[in-house]
Amino acid sequence: MRLRHSLVTITAVTAAITLSGLTVSAPAWAGPTPGTASTGTATPTGSSTSPTWTPGTTSGPSPSNTTTGPATPSAPAPPDGSGAATPSPSPTPTGPPTSGGPDDGSESLSDLEKYWTPERMAEAVPVHEDQVREAGLSAAQRRKLLRSPSHTFEGVKEVGTFYWDERRDGELYHRYCAGTVVPSPGKDMVLTAAHCFDSQDQHMKQVFVPKHSKNHPAPYGLFPIKVGQIYADPRYLRRGGDHDNTDLDFAILKTEPRSDGKKLEDVVGAIPIGYSTGFDHPRTRVIGYPYLDNGDPHYHPKQDPLDCTSPMKKFTTGDEGGWKGGTFSQIDCDGYVSGTSGGPFIIGGDDPKVVGVTGGWQTGGHSADTSYSSYFDSDVKRIYDAAVDGRKPTPIVLPAASTWKHAKDIASGYFALNGPVSEDHMDMFVLWSDGELTIYRGAGKGLNYFDKEIRVQGPNKLWADHAVQVVAGDFTGDNGSDLMVRWSDGELTLYPSVDERGFHGEKQLMPPNDTWKHAEALTAGRYGGNKWQDDLVVRWSDGELTVYQNTGASLGKEIKVVNPNKLWKHAVEIGSGDYTKNDTWDLVVRWSDGEVTCYDDFTGTGDSWGEHQWKAPNDLWEHAMLVTGGDFSDNPWPDDTLVRWSDGELSLYTEGNGSGIGAEHQLVSP
């Protein structure tokens, strides 16, 4: 498994290290170039608001030249220390923040700078899963990796490494993973792979180090990351998410300023994120921090960044070995072994954009010479926006449009117990074409209306071949929802009180018969019988419209609303809701020509119910395949409408009334 972040058991190390005569107890970015003497401290200017590097080159400050007195922050010198430095002003460093408790992610900057010495950084290695995979390579294969045509370099200032401690199975480990600074209003955000920070990790002493390399471990200093500042899709972070949601392997982390008060982006600049840029990019730059092990137990990794430019292309695969397949970005570059996770895929030359991070399919791939990334689409933007706002990313549990094309029928009801909001919302019950039954728990707008997927039963032939329609209602009067099913042989069955635990009994309302084979559309609502949603409306194949009032253990009183006729044969979909908010519910009809009509205060008797044209005949609404009403928004009325379209798009229209269907919210894009 290519979980390319790093892991090592802590060995005995000293808290302060003498390096070429310098005791590293002050910030690394404030010290002299290794191998020189100093009587003061020097700081790189590091003041950049946009990337200044181009593919195949390096840029940005290295540790400064030797000084002979109280240091003035200096301009960058080449990595070999040659070149003259030009003084420039810089604010006086401020004091570090107050230290927090042990291992709570709130250590003082001073403590973190003392803790993350060059030796500790050098000890960080890939996680256990990476080590298992690398152990399968022969010594010859490992040596081959070291002769990769990809090349190590000093790095670029916008790309660096995260370091943190983690407890695993009672042991304490050092870990690392790559990241890229991206523009943000707070000038504090780093893009990386979500698998670097999955829900099993317990992060301590976490920092980001721009342009880390062996010779210059922290040329721009350390930027702490506090607990709670990791933003990723919650589906990916849950157990097994790296296998089940391979298309969501990206995360944003927010940093704190370094000890002089400067923010990360002000110091090193940033590379913008490229959204939905396609797959075909002939010159794509990949940067990573590989852990190169040549088989010698005494070898210590350099942790120098690796650079490669190669074409990016589309990679599509099916499910394999427990990994969810899909379409990913792929780049073939030699030597991108364990540790390169989170490193950027960069396009654009002088106008660079990050269009991927090493991860995704098999958390980056099981070959050292091929790297993958989840495709950067609107999901990345959703995570970015949540990080900017400082809120938990909204969970998106609804499947993609390609799956929704297989939704055979949808019913709205109260199926899920103990929902996430104080005022309960209806849930969506879905019958799929393969016979699977799924509940999506209602959660309100703040949680994208649905926050949890509950499988009632898996795919099966009985429900796939013979369950024609499902309708929800409170036929047993217990304030929960029951499910009624019309079968292909005309049988009508009631399943009382369906919930997350599944079915709790079965009641046959009608045995197999020829008449009910002609029930082409069903819905249930409160149509004048009592306070329960137990009045069943049926549109028959000959155009007849019937209400069965007060249906329970048996079908209720039959009321023929409309005699057989040609017009109602064109009522393709019918749904129920209280759009006019008069307690007696309204009937919604989608006609074959795309017209949508609301019959308010529908009782099935008399002529008191009115007719409102929500949509005139139109081509668009001819593609509304499933229409169901319910209570999904924040007001207490069932005045919302779910629509599944022919291309798999799923829409929710909220707070409809006699004048119209309400405001549209796209839940699933086509």
Rosetta blueprint (number, residue, H / E / L):
1 M L
2 R L
3 L L
4 R L
5 H L
6 S E
7 L L
8 V E
9 T E
10 I L
11 T L
12 A L
13 V L
14 T L
15 A L
16 A L
17 I L
18 T E
19 L E
20 S L
21 G L
22 L E
23 T E
24 V L
25 S L
26 A L
27 P L
28 A H
29 W H
30 A H
31 G L
32 P L
33 T L
34 P L
35 G L
36 T L
37 A L
38 S L
39 T L
40 G L
41 T L
42 A L
43 T L
44 P E
45 T L
46 G L
47 S L
48 S L
49 T L
50 S L
51 P L
52 T L
53 W L
54 T L
55 P L
56 G L
57 T L
58 T L
59 S L
60 G L
61 P L
62 S L
63 P L
64 S L
65 N L
66 T L
67 T L
68 T L
69 G L
70 P L
71 A L
72 T L
73 P L
74 S E
75 A L
76 P L
77 A L
78 P L
79 P L
80 D L
81 G L
82 S L
83 G L
84 A L
85 A L
86 T L
87 P E
88 S L
89 P L
90 S L
91 P L
92 T L
93 P L
94 T L
95 G L
96 P L
97 P L
98 T L
99 S L
100 G L
101 G L
102 P L
103 D L
104 D L
105 G L
106 S L
107 E L
108 S L
109 L H
110 S H
111 D H
112 L H
113 E H
114 K H
115 Y H
116 W L
117 T L
118 P H
119 E H
120 R H
121 M H
122 A H
123 E H
124 A L
125 V L
126 P E
127 V L
128 H H
129 E H
130 D H
131 Q H
132 V H
133 R H
134 E H
135 A H
136 G L
137 L L
138 S L
139 A H
140 A H
141 Q H
142 R H
143 R H
144 K H
145 L H
146 L H
147 R L
148 S L
149 P L
150 S L
151 H E
152 T E
153 F L
154 E L
155 G L
156 V L
157 K L
158 E L
159 V E
160 G E
161 T E
162 F E
163 Y E
164 W E
165 D E
166 E E
167 R E
168 R E
169 D L
170 G L
171 E E
172 L E
173 Y E
174 H E
175 R E
176 Y E
177 C E
178 A E
179 G E
180 T E
181 V E
182 V E
183 P L
184 S L
185 P L
186 G L
187 K L
188 D L
189 M E
190 V E
191 L E
192 T E
193 A L
194 A H
195 H H
196 C H
197 F H
198 D L
199 S L
200 Q L
201 D L
202 Q L
203 H E
204 M E
205 K E
206 Q E
207 V E
208 F E
209 V E
210 P E
211 K L
212 H L
213 S L
214 K L
215 N L
216 H L
217 P L
218 A L
219 P L
220 Y L
221 G L
222 L L
223 F E
224 P E
225 I L
226 K L
227 V L
228 G L
229 Q L
230 I E
231 Y E
232 A E
233 D L
234 P H
235 R H
236 Y H
237 L H
238 R L
239 R L
240 G L
241 G H
242 D H
243 H H
244 D H
245 N L
246 T H
247 D H
248 L H
249 D L
250 F L
251 A E
252 I E
253 L E
254 K E
255 T L
256 E L
257 P L
258 R L
259 S L
260 D L
261 G L
262 K L
263 K L
264 L H
265 E H
266 D H
267 V H
268 V H
269 G L
270 A L
271 I L
272 P L
273 I E
274 G L
275 Y L
276 S L
277 T L
278 G L
279 F L
280 D L
281 H E
282 P E
283 R E
284 T E
285 R E
286 V E
287 I E
288 G E
289 Y L
290 P L
291 Y L
292 L L
293 D L
294 N L
295 G L
296 D L
297 P L
298 H L
299 Y L
300 H L
301 P L
302 K L
303 Q L
304 D L
305 P L
306 L E
307 D E
308 C E
309 T E
310 S E
311 P E
312 M E
313 K E
314 K E
315 F E
316 T E
317 T E
318 G L
319 D L
320 E E
321 G L
322 G L
323 W E
324 K L
325 G L
326 G E
327 T E
328 F E
329 S E
330 Q E
331 I E
332 D E
333 C L
334 D L
335 G L
336 Y L
337 V L
338 S L
339 G L
340 T L
341 S L
342 G L
343 G L
344 P E
345 F E
346 I E
347 I E
348 G L
349 G L
350 D L
351 D L
352 P L
353 K E
354 V E
355 V E
356 G E
357 V E
358 T L
359 G L
360 G L
361 W H
362 Q H
363 T H
364 G H
365 G L
366 H L
367 S L
368 A L
369 D L
370 T E
371 S E
372 Y E
373 S E
374 S E
375 Y L
376 F L
377 D L
378 S H
379 D H
380 V H
381 K H
382 R H
383 I H
384 Y H
385 D H
386 A H
387 A H
388 V H
389 D H
390 G L
391 R L
392 K L
393 P L
394 T L
395 P L
396 I L
397 V L
398 L L
399 P L
400 A L
401 A H
402 S H
403 T H
404 W H
405 K L
406 H L
407 A E
408 K E
409 D E
410 I E
411 A E
412 S E
413 G E
414 Y L
415 F L
416 A L
417 L L
418 N L
419 G L
420 P L
421 V L
422 S L
423 E L
424 D L
425 H L
426 M L
427 D E
428 M E
429 F E
430 V E
431 L E
432 W E
433 S L
434 D L
435 G L
436 E L
437 L E
438 T E
439 I E
440 Y E
441 R E
442 G E
443 A E
444 G E
445 K H
446 G H
447 L H
448 N L
449 Y E
450 F E
451 D E
452 K E
453 E E
454 I E
455 R E
456 V E
457 Q E
458 G L
459 P L
460 N L
461 K H
462 L H
463 W H
464 A H
465 D H
466 H H
467 A E
468 V E
469 Q E
470 V E
471 V E
472 A E
473 G E
474 D L
475 F L
476 T L
477 G L
478 D L
479 N L
480 G L
481 S L
482 D E
483 L E
484 M E
485 V E
486 R E
487 W E
488 S L
489 D L
490 G L
491 E L
492 L E
493 T E
494 L E
495 Y E
496 P L
497 S L
498 V L
499 D E
500 E L
501 R L
502 G E
503 F L
504 H L
505 G L
506 E L
507 K E
508 Q E
509 L E
510 M E
511 P L
512 P L
513 N L
514 D L
515 T H
516 W H
517 K H
518 H H
519 A E
520 E E
521 A E
522 L E
523 T E
524 A E
525 G E
526 R L
527 Y L
528 G L
529 G L
530 N L
531 K L
532 W L
533 Q L
534 D L
535 D E
536 L E
537 V E
538 V E
539 R E
540 W E
541 S L
542 D L
543 G L
544 E L
545 L E
546 T E
547 V E
548 Y E
549 Q E
550 N L
551 T L
552 G L
553 A L
554 S L
555 L L
556 G L
557 K E
558 E E
559 I E
560 K E
561 V E
562 V E
563 N L
564 P L
565 N L
566 K L
567 L H
568 W H
569 K H
570 H H
571 A E
572 V E
573 E E
574 I E
575 G E
576 S E
577 G E
578 D L
579 Y L
580 T L
581 K L
582 N L
583 D L
584 T L
585 W L
586 D E
587 L E
588 V E
589 V E
590 R E
591 W E
592 S L
593 D L
594 G L
595 E L
596 V E
597 T E
598 C E
599 Y E
600 D E
601 D L
602 F L
603 T L
604 G L
605 T L
606 G L
607 D L
608 S L
609 W L
610 G E
611 E E
612 H E
613 Q E
614 W E
615 K E
616 A L
617 P L
618 N L
619 D L
620 L H
621 W H
622 E H
623 H H
624 A E
625 M E
626 L E
627 V E
628 T E
629 G E
630 G E
631 D L
632 F L
633 S L
634 D L
635 N L
636 P L
637 W L
638 P L
639 D L
640 D E
641 T E
642 L E
643 V E
644 R E
645 W E
646 S L
647 D L
648 G L
649 E L
650 L E
651 S E
652 L E
653 Y E
654 T E
655 E L
656 G L
657 N E
658 G L
659 S L
660 G E
661 I L
662 G L
663 A E
664 E E
665 H E
666 Q E
667 L E
668 V E
669 S L
670 P L
